[in-house]
């Protein structure tokens, strides 16, 4: 018994009594036993029905046991066989076993072996099951080894070339080799499961036709069904499966199909379709193999996609660098634009490339530069409100039109243009123009082209902006040069006028001094004569004439000094003198003037002042001017002159003179213009104090010429304090600016 089923036994032997004895014994054991009287009959019965065990008498007529076994063995696989021998000859047993005998039984006259046959049948069947199990294991191992070899081949072949196109073709070649498919198609999908690449079974299809077919089968066909379910599909007869969408020209050829999803983890990266003209060509083994190979294909496609992305990035960077390098050598805007489009057309192969910029008024967009085999040679323009170019300029956004005939705003240019890509050239928020691209093929630009064009737009914007800045800088430099030239001319004219003024003043002063000296001399002579003659009534008038003359002579002297200073004709006469003597001389001259206004004059200096090396006359004049001003603007007050010696940080000795008074003082705005020539503190027609405004100006310039400085601190109504600081040795140069 095999499980609950009876064991069928065919007994071949010419001894009817023995045959019946065997049949009875085996039937009692639950087996079904058929008897064949000779070998020929037994062969016929074996061919007519299957048996689990064969029992053959070695001495059967027509076919003896060994011949019968050999004949059956030549037909293929046999069930277990038990040979019944009539003798104990070992030679016979040795011939039986190689012929396929599972066991050998030696008959005896008493039939003692017959009860042993049921257990012998169980043993040979058990042995057969062990052998079959081993054979199945061996077959499974062989199949797995073959699968591993095929997968290794898939891995090797699909990764043989890193380029994406080569990898796609290798995937199809492997699928064809493993399954015997007559036609293969492959869709490559992006993250949104949109078809980005396709290799169709119909090799003559145009790119547009391929895109339409891919969309159709992904939306309503078997490929879409597989993509949505992430499940392979095996169709034995496509005419009986509604999921298969017939394609024009192929419906009568394809009869069986297999569609396999290519997954990388949970992500669907592709759909592989295989077809054959014979129904039922693809089987479960093909499906299992392709499903196992799909993992290797996914890895190969992923690696190829990464390689392709890196290659495109490198290519984009190379083109950008080349464009930037090419335009960097030019700063003229028109040249930059023309060089840019020529370089882009040469490196990318785009049929039509142009740069469109607004005119000076911004009313028209003008094609400043064009290049490419499908470009328009003539310069053209349009309104910013017109065309796809105008739309890109107005919105500041990239415009891609796969089919120009379907865009109502398209303004025809070159008659062959079928698709357009317009990218705004912008610098920050400002749109400078448009990079205008065209192709004679519909849907000619992909996502990578868009990214490339946008990057080129940024590079062109930088180059154009640099050209604009250079032009503006050149214009500014030219204008600045004109201004500098005008200023230089004006300065030279002013200096010439100033020199003429100084010359005039010097000459006029000289011409005025002679008659003034004559007037002063005659007035003194007349005074003496009038005294001698006793005409005392005329003496006051003559005194006023003499005083006016002296005053006028003093003014002329100041004007002459200032003119000489400004003309650079004053020469310092440096010499060593005693400061104490100089101070006493100044005090003697100024004291009467100070006391005339009811003022007190206090002069202080230390005993260790020592000698000073400077222009003695000019130091005196500086002090005369300061003390005279103090006496003029002080009434019934106090005037002080303090002299001190100080050592600076560099070891140089300085003499400091300070003149203070308790006079009328000055407002801050008066101090700002105090040292300007001919500027008076009170310039109104009703001013109370006389003067020309030259004394302080001359004093400042004399101090500067000797390497010193003069400063003032004053408060309106409270008096003033003038400080003069001069080097004790003026022969050593000091970096002091002489103010005009």
PAROLO-338075 format. One record per residue (C-alpha): x, y, z; residue number from 1. Coordinates in steps of 0.05 Angstrom, whole numbers, plus 5000, padded with zeros to 4 digits. Each point is the difference from the previous one (the first is absolute). Example, Ala and Ser with C-alpha at 12.3 -4.5 7.8 and 13.67 -1.06 7.14 Angstrom:
2
      X      Y      Z     i
   5246   4910   5156     1
   5027   5069   4987     2
end
This chain:
740
      X      Y      Z     i
   5000   5000   5000     1
   5024   5070   4983     2
   4961   5042   5048     3
   4927   4979   4991     4
   5009   4978   4927     5
   5011   4927   4978     6
   5066   4979   4970     7
   4994   4975   4928     8
   5046   4941   4985     9
   5013   4967   4933    10
   5024   4928   5005    11
   5033   4970   4937    12
   5011   4924   5002    13
   4978   4936   4964    14
   4989   4957   5063    15
   4925   5010   5010    16
   4999   4966   5068    17
   5056   5042   5027    18
   4969   5062   4970    19
   4934   4987   5035    20
   5036   4986   5066    21
   5036   5067   4994    22
   4936   5036   4980    23
   4962   4972   5060    24
   5055   5019   5049    25
   5005   5071   4973    26
   4925   5011   4996    27
   4996   4980   5073    28
   5050   5056   5013    29
   4952   5049   4966    30
   5036   5005   4933    31
   4969   4996   4930    32
   5036   4946   4959    33
   4996   4988   4925    34
   5030   4937   4969    35
   5036   4994   4933    36
   5017   4929   4975    37
   5061   5022   4959    38
   5046   5059   4987    39
   4965   5024   4937    40
   4932   5002   5035    41
   5031   5034   5059    42
   5031   5055   4957    43
   4932   5013   4968    44
   4966   5005   5068    45
   5054   5047   5027    46
   4990   5046   4940    47
   4925   5000   5011    48
   4997   5019   5074    49
   5047   5027   5054    50
   5027   4954   5053    51
   5035   5014   5066    52
   5042   4936   5001    53
   5022   4949   4948    54
   5013   4926   5020    55
   5033   4959   4944    56
   5017   4926   4998    57
   5070   4994   4973    58
   4983   4940   4956    59
   4938   5029   4965    60
   4988   4975   4928    61
   5008   5046   4939    62
   5035   5053   5042    63
   5039   4975   5059    64
   5004   5046   5061    65
   5065   5034   4982    66
   4979   5015   4928    67
   4934   5027   5024    68
   5034   5046   5050    69
   5048   5026   4948    70
   4943   5013   4952    71
   4960   5038   5052    72
   5061   5040   5022    73
   5011   5025   4929    74
   4931   5034   5004    75
   5017   5048   5057    76
   4984   5001   5073    77
   4977   4934   5032    78
   4966   4982   5066    79
   5038   4955   5050    80
   5010   4929   4972    81
   5008   4934   5038    82
   5033   4941   4963    83
   4981   4928   5018    84
   5057   4953   4985    85
   4996   4925   4992    86
   5070   4985   5026    87
   5050   5029   5048    88
   5049   5015   4945    89
   5036   5065   5018    90
   5014   5012   4926    91
   4927   5010   4986    92
   4991   5048   5058    93
   5060   5040   4977    94
   4968   5008   4931    95
   4932   5018   5029    96
   5021   5059   5045    97
   5034   5042   4946    98
   4936   4990   4957    99
   4960   5041   5050   100
   4978   4947   5050   101
   4983   5028   5069   102
   5003   4933   5035   103
   5013   4926   4985   104
   4963   4940   5029   105
   5021   4927   4993   106
   4940   4954   4992   107
   4996   4935   5039   108
   4956   4939   4988   109
   4960   5010   5064   110
   4983   5074   4985   111
   5029   5023   5066   112
   5019   5067   4968   113
   4929   5020   4981   114
   4980   5027   5069   115
   5061   5045   4997   116
   4977   5036   4937   117
   4953   5053   5033   118
   5056   5024   5045   119
   5048   4998   4942   120
   4953   5045   4959   121
   4997   5050   5058   122
   5075   5001   5003   123
   5011   5013   4926   124
   4946   5054   4999   125
   5032   5033   5060   126
   5068   4998   4966   127
   4968   5030   4938   128
   4971   5058   5040   129
   5069   5014   5030   130
   5031   5001   4931   131
   4946   5045   4972   132
   5008   5048   5059   133
   5074   5005   4987   134
   4988   5011   4926   135
   4950   5056   5016   136
   5049   5033   5047   137
   5054   4994   4947   138
   4952   5029   4948   139
   4983   5059   5046   140
   5073   5013   5014   141
   5014   4997   4925   142
   4943   5049   4986   143
   5024   5048   5054   144
   5071   4997   4974   145
   4974   5015   4931   146
   4959   5059   5028   147
   5060   5027   5037   148
   5042   4994   4937   149
   4946   5038   4961   150
   4996   5054   5054   151
   5075   5007   5000   152
   4997   5007   4925   153
   4945   5053   5008   154
   5043   5038   5050   155
   5061   4996   4956   156
   4966   5018   4934   157
   4955   5056   5027   158
   5059   5034   5035   159
   5050   4990   4945   160
   4991   5071   4974   161
   4985   5059   5048   162
   4962   5042   4949   163
   4925   5000   5009   164
   4983   4985   4927   165
   5048   4942   4998   166
   4971   4973   5066   167
   4929   5004   4973   168
   5019   4962   4938   169
   5038   4948   5040   170
   4938   4988   5044   171
   4960   4986   4937   172
   5054   4955   4971   173
   5003   4958   5065   174
   4924   4994   5003   175
   4998   4977   4927   176
   5056   4949   5011   177
   4968   4969   5062   178
   4929   4995   4975   179
   5006   4996   4925   180
   4955   5061   4993   181
   4992   5027   4930   182
   4987   5072   5021   183
   5016   5039   5063   184
   4982   5069   5026   185
   5026   5037   5061   186
   4971   5062   5035   187
   5045   5038   5049   188
   4959   5038   5053   189
   5014   5059   5045   190
   4979   5008   5073   191
   4929   5020   4977   192
   4997   4938   4956   193
   5001   5041   4936   194
   5036   4969   4941   195
   5067   5036   4991   196
   5033   4952   4950   197
   4971   4946   4956   198
   5027   4947   4953   199
   4941   4976   4960   200
   4992   4935   4962   201
   4982   5042   4939   202
   5068   5028   4983   203
   4973   5046   4945   204
   4955   5040   5046   205
   5017   5074   5006   206
   5014   5030   5069   207
   4931   5032   5000   208
   4967   4934   4982   209
   5039   4964   5054   210
   4977   5051   5052   211
   4927   4991   4979   212
   5004   4924   5001   213
   5035   5000   5068   214
   4946   5045   5030   215
   4945   4957   4970   216
   5025   4933   5027   217
   5018   5030   5067   218
   4930   5030   5007   219
   4957   4943   4974   220
   5044   4942   4980   221
   5035   4940   5032   222
   5062   5040   5017   223
   4958   5048   5042   224
   4965   4941   5033   225
   5068   4971   5020   226
   5025   5068   5024   227
   4939   5012   5045   228
   5002   4931   5032   229
   5076   4991   5001   230
   4984   4930   4974   231
   5026   4962   4939   232
   4951   4976   4947   233
   5005   4937   4956   234
   4951   4997   4941   235
   4998   4935   4959   236
   4954   5031   4947   237
   4994   5075   4996   238
   4938   4996   4956   239
   4962   4973   5060   240
   5025   5053   5050   241
   4967   5068   5000   242
   5059   5032   5036   243
   5041   4995   4937   244
   4992   5060   4955   245
   5014   4984   4927   246
   5049   5046   4965   247
   4992   5015   4927   248
   5043   4954   4959   249
   5015   4950   5056   250
   4932   4969   5020   251
   5005   4944   4949   252
   5072   4983   5021   253
   4999   4997   5076   254
   4961   4943   5033   255
   5034   4990   5068   256
   5029   5051   5048   257
   5036   5007   5066   258
   5005   5067   5037   259
   5046   5007   5061   260
   5007   5059   5047   261
   5071   5022   5016   262
   5001   5022   5073   263
   5055   5030   5042   264
   4973   4990   5070   265
   4930   5028   4998   266
   5015   5047   4942   267
   4979   4981   4930   268
   5056   5018   4953   269
   4978   4964   4936   270
   4952   4954   4963   271
   5027   4944   4956   272
   4954   4970   4946   273
   5016   4937   4960   274
   4958   4973   4943   275
   4999   4940   4953   276
   4960   4980   4940   277
   4984   4930   5028   278
   4945   4993   5053   279
   5025   4971   5066   280
   5073   5013   4983   281
   5017   5027   5070   282
   4995   4954   5060   283
   5006   5003   5075   284
   5075   4988   4997   285
   5009   5060   4954   286
   4959   5042   5048   287
   5039   4977   5061   288
   5066   5014   4965   289
   4980   5070   4977   290
   4972   5018   5069   291
   5066   4979   5031   292
   5039   5037   4947   293
   4958   5063   5010   294
   5038   5016   5064   295
   5066   4999   4964   296
   4970   5041   4944   297
   4974   5051   5050   298
   5069   5007   5030   299
   5032   5007   4932   300
   4949   5052   4978   301
   5010   5039   5065   302
   5075   5000   4992   303
   4994   5019   4927   304
   4951   5056   5018   305
   5050   5026   5052   306
   5055   4996   4948   307
   4956   5036   4950   308
   4981   5054   5050   309
   5074   5011   5017   310
   5018   5001   4927   311
   4947   5051   4986   312
   5021   5042   5059   313
   5072   4997   4977   314
   4979   5018   4929   315
   4957   5058   5026   316
   5058   5026   5042   317
   5048   4992   4941   318
   4954   5040   4955   319
   4989   5053   5053   320
   5075   5007   5012   321
   5013   5004   4926   322
   4946   5053   4989   323
   5026   5041   5059   324
   5072   4992   4978   325
   4982   5022   4929   326
   4959   5061   5018   327
   5048   5021   5056   328
   5048   5028   4949   329
   4950   5050   4974   330
   4968   5061   5034   331
   4960   5028   4942   332
   4927   4981   5008   333
   4987   4983   4927   334
   5063   4958   4996   335
   4984   4963   5065   336
   4930   4982   4973   337
   5026   4975   4933   338
   5058   4959   5029   339
   4952   4970   5051   340
   4949   4974   4949   341
   5053   4973   4953   342
   5034   4962   5057   343
   4933   4972   5026   344
   4978   4977   4930   345
   5068   4967   4988   346
   5003   4963   5067   347
   4926   4979   5007   348
   4980   4989   4928   349
   4935   5038   5010   350
   4974   5021   4931   351
   4981   5071   5017   352
   5031   5044   5055   353
   4990   5075   5009   354
   5005   5053   5054   355
   4943   5049   5002   356
   5009   5066   5037   357
   4955   5061   5009   358
   5017   5063   4961   359
   5020   5065   5035   360
   4928   5021   5008   361
   4976   4931   5023   362
   4946   5001   4948   363
   5027   4943   4956   364
   5036   4935   5011   365
   5057   4995   4950   366
   5039   4937   4979   367
   5070   5027   5012   368
   5036   4935   4981   369
   4980   4935   4965   370
   5035   4933   4984   371
   4982   4929   4979   372
   4980   4966   4935   373
   4926   5018   5010   374
   5010   5071   5024   375
   4975   5062   4964   376
   5058   5040   4972   377
   4963   5066   4998   378
   4991   5041   5064   379
   4928   4998   5024   380
   4961   5033   5055   381
   4932   4995   5032   382
   4960   5032   5056   383
   5009   4974   5071   384
   4925   4983   4996   385
   5010   4954   4941   386
   5023   4928   4992   387
   5029   4948   5046   388
   5063   5043   5006   389
   4958   5058   5025   390
   4965   4954   5049   391
   5067   4977   5029   392
   5023   5073   5005   393
   4936   5024   5033   394
   4992   4944   5050   395
   5073   4987   5015   396
   4986   4925   4994   397
   5026   4946   4953   398
   4953   4984   4943   399
   5003   4931   4967   400
   4954   4986   4940   401
   5006   4928   4974   402
   4958   5016   4938   403
   5000   5072   4976   404
   4939   4990   4956   405
   4958   4987   5063   406
   5020   5065   5035   407
   4955   5058   4979   408
   5053   5052   5021   409
   5054   4972   4956   410
   5026   5050   4949   411
   5028   4962   4940   412
   5073   5011   4985   413
   5041   4948   4963   414
   4951   4954   4964   415
   5031   4935   5026   416
   4994   5016   5075   417
   4955   4948   5034   418
   5017   5009   5074   419
   5026   5058   5042   420
   5035   5012   5066   421
   5004   5072   5024   422
   5039   5014   5064   423
   5001   5069   5033   424
   5069   5031   5008   425
   4995   5030   5069   426
   5046   5033   5050   427
   4967   4997   5067   428
   4928   5024   4992   429
   5015   5037   4935   430
   4988   4965   4933   431
   5054   5023   4952   432
   4976   4960   4939   433
   4982   4931   4975   434
   5041   4940   4976   435
   4958   4976   4942   436
   5009   4927   4977   437
   4965   4964   4944   438
   5000   4931   4967   439
   4974   4970   4936   440
   4975   4940   5039   441
   4938   4999   5044   442
   5011   4991   5075   443
   5075   5005   4988   444
   5019   5026   5068   445
   5000   4957   5063   446
   5008   5017   5073   447
   5075   4999   4995   448
   4998   5049   4942   449
   4956   5047   5042   450
   5049   4998   5058   451
   5058   5011   4952   452
   4965   5060   4967   453
   4984   5031   5068   454
   5072   4993   5022   455
   5023   5031   4935   456
   4950   5057   5011   457
   5033   5015   5067   458
   5069   4998   4970   459
   4979   5046   4943   460
   4967   5047   5049   461
   5066   5006   5037   462
   5039   5013   4936   463
   4949   5052   4975   464
   4998   5034   5068   465
   5076   5004   5000   466
   4998   5030   4930   467
   4948   5051   5022   468
   5041   5018   5061   469
   5063   5006   4958   470
   4964   5046   4950   471
   4972   5042   5057   472
   5068   5003   5033   473
   5032   5021   4934   474
   4947   5055   4992   475
   5012   5021   5072   476
   5075   5001   4990   477
   4992   5042   4937   478
   4953   5048   5036   479
   5047   5003   5059   480
   5058   5016   4954   481
   4960   5055   4969   482
   4983   5027   5069   483
   5072   4995   5023   484
   5023   5035   4937   485
   4948   5055   5012   486
   5022   5005   5072   487
   5073   5003   4981   488
   4986   5054   4949   489
   4958   5038   5052   490
   5055   4991   5052   491
   5053   5025   4953   492
   4956   5059   4982   493
   4988   5014   5074   494
   5073   4994   5016   495
   5017   5046   4942   496
   4948   5049   5024   497
   5027   4994   5070   498
   5070   5012   4976   499
   4976   5059   4959   500
   4964   5026   5062   501
   5062   4992   5043   502
   5043   5033   4947   503
   4950   5056   4994   504
   4997   5011   5075   505
   5075   4998   5006   506
   5009   5050   4944   507
   4944   5044   5025   508
   5025   4998   5071   509
   5069   5020   4977   510
   4970   5057   4958   511
   4958   5023   5060   512
   5056   5000   5051   513
   5041   5054   4965   514
   4945   5053   4998   515
   4978   4981   5070   516
   5070   5010   5027   517
   5002   5068   4966   518
   4932   5019   5031   519
   5023   4978   5069   520
   5066   5038   4991   521
   4968   5064   4977   522
   4948   4996   5056   523
   5056   4996   5052   524
   5037   5059   4967   525
   4937   5042   5000   526
   4988   4983   5072   527
   5069   5026   5018   528
   4991   5064   4958   529
   4931   5014   5030   530
   5029   4994   5069   531
   5056   5047   4983   532
   4952   5050   4969   533
   4951   4994   5057   534
   4943   4975   4957   535
   4978   4950   5053   536
   4929   4995   4972   537
   5026   4959   4941   538
   5038   4950   5042   539
   4940   4952   5015   540
   4984   4994   4926   541
   5072   4987   4982   542
   5003   4947   5055   543
   4939   4965   4972   544
   5032   5001   4930   545
   5063   4969   5028   546
   4961   4946   5039   547
   4958   4982   4940   548
   5062   4994   4958   549
   5034   4955   5050   550
   4938   4957   5005   551
   4995   4994   4925   552
   5074   4982   4996   553
   4989   4945   5051   554
   4942   4972   4959   555
   5042   5002   4937   556
   5056   4964   5037   557
   4952   4944   5022   558
   4972   4992   4930   559
   5070   4997   4972   560
   5021   4948   5051   561
   4940   4956   4985   562
   5011   5006   4926   563
   5072   4979   5007   564
   4981   4941   5044   565
   4948   4975   4951   566
   5048   5010   4942   567
   5053   4960   5037   568
   5049   5058   5000   569
   5010   5005   5075   570
   5066   4973   5024   571
   5014   4985   5072   572
   5060   5035   5028   573
   5019   4952   5056   574
   5046   5021   5055   575
   5012   4990   5073   576
   4975   5053   5050   577
   4982   5006   5073   578
   4926   4991   5013   579
   5001   5044   5061   580
   5025   5060   4959   581
   4947   4987   4946   582
   4945   4997   5053   583
   5022   5065   5032   584
   5000   5035   4931   585
   4930   4975   4985   586
   4975   5021   5069   587
   5029   5070   4992   588
   4963   5010   4934   589
   4933   4971   5020   590
   4993   5026   5072   591
   4981   5072   4979   592
   4946   4972   4954   593
   4972   4955   5055   594
   5000   5055   5052   595
   4966   5047   4952   596
   4938   4957   5005   597
   5003   4998   5076   598
   5030   4929   5000   599
   5055   4969   5041   600
   5056   4960   4966   601
   5035   4944   5037   602
   5059   4964   4968   603
   5030   4936   5030   604
   5058   4957   4978   605
   5048   4953   5037   606
   5073   5015   5008   607
   5024   4936   4965   608
   4968   5013   4932   609
   5068   5003   4967   610
   5012   5023   4929   611
   4954   4986   4941   612
   5020   4987   4927   613
   4945   5029   4955   614
   4981   5060   4958   615
   5001   5053   5055   616
   4960   5053   4961   617
   4945   4951   4984   618
   4995   4975   5072   619
   4994   5073   5021   620
   4946   5013   4948   621
   4960   4940   5023   622
   5002   5024   5072   623
   4986   5073   4979   624
   4939   4977   4960   625
   4972   4958   5057   626
   5012   5053   5055   627
   4973   5056   4955   628
   4936   4960   4988   629
   4994   4988   5074   630
   5007   5075   5014   631
   4952   5018   4944   632
   4943   4954   5025   633
   5010   5011   5075   634
   4979   5061   5040   635
   5017   5009   5073   636
   5021   4928   5006   637
   5061   4957   5006   638
   5049   4977   4947   639
   5052   4946   5014   640
   5060   4972   4963   641
   5028   4935   5028   642
   5062   4967   4970   643
   5022   4929   5017   644
   5048   4946   4976   645
   4979   4927   4992   646
   5033   4936   4978   647
   4959   4954   4953   648
   5000   4924   5001   649
   5052   4998   4945   650
   5047   5043   5042   651
   4991   5063   4959   652
   4994   5067   5036   653
   4941   5047   4986   654
   4985   5072   5020   655
   4928   5013   5018   656
   4970   5070   4999   657
   4931   5011   5028   658
   4963   5067   4994   659
   4936   5006   5040   660
   4951   5057   5009   661
   4934   5015   5034   662
   4971   5034   4939   663
   4938   4988   4959   664
   5017   4928   4980   665
   4973   4964   4938   666
   4942   4955   4981   667
   5016   4929   4972   668
   4981   5020   4929   669
   5049   5059   5004   670
   5057   4955   5023   671
   4990   4954   4938   672
   5019   5057   4952   673
   5047   5038   5047   674
   5065   4988   4962   675
   4972   5014   4930   676
   5027   5063   4966   677
   4956   5062   5000   678
   4949   4968   5046   679
   4978   5043   5059   680
   4963   4978   5062   681
   4951   5057   4990   682
   4990   5012   4926   683
   4938   5044   5006   684
   5002   5072   4974   685
   4993   5025   5072   686
   5057   4959   5029   687
   5035   5030   5060   688
   5070   4974   4987   689
   5046   5018   4943   690
   5044   4950   4964   691
   5014   4965   4934   692
   4995   4928   5025   693
   5072   4985   4979   694
   5037   4999   5066   695
   4979   4931   5023   696
   5005   4970   4930   697
   5072   5025   4995   698
   5016   4976   5070   699
   4975   4929   4984   700
   5041   4995   4936   701
   5063   5025   5034   702
   4991   4947   5055   703
   4990   4946   4948   704
   5062   5022   4961   705
   5042   4992   5063   706
   4971   4931   5013   707
   4952   5021   5054   708
   4926   5011   5009   709
   4950   5049   5029   710
   4933   4984   5032   711
   4945   5038   5036   712
   4951   4986   5056   713
   4946   5053   5010   714
   4931   5010   5029   715
   4955   5057   4981   716
   5000   5055   5053   717
   5055   4967   5041   718
   5063   5011   4961   719
   5049   4961   4958   720
   5063   4959   5007   721
   5049   4993   4941   722
   5055   4947   5004   723
   5062   5001   4957   724
   5046   4940   4999   725
   5068   5006   4964   726
   5061   4955   4999   727
   5057   5030   5041   728
   5046   4981   4942   729
   4964   5015   4934   730
   5058   4974   4959   731
   4977   4928   5010   732
   4944   4983   4950   733
   4931   4987   5029   734
   4943   4969   4960   735
   4950   5057   5005   736
   4947   5015   4948   737
   4996   5072   4976   738
   4927   5017   4992   739
   4979   5045   4942   740
end
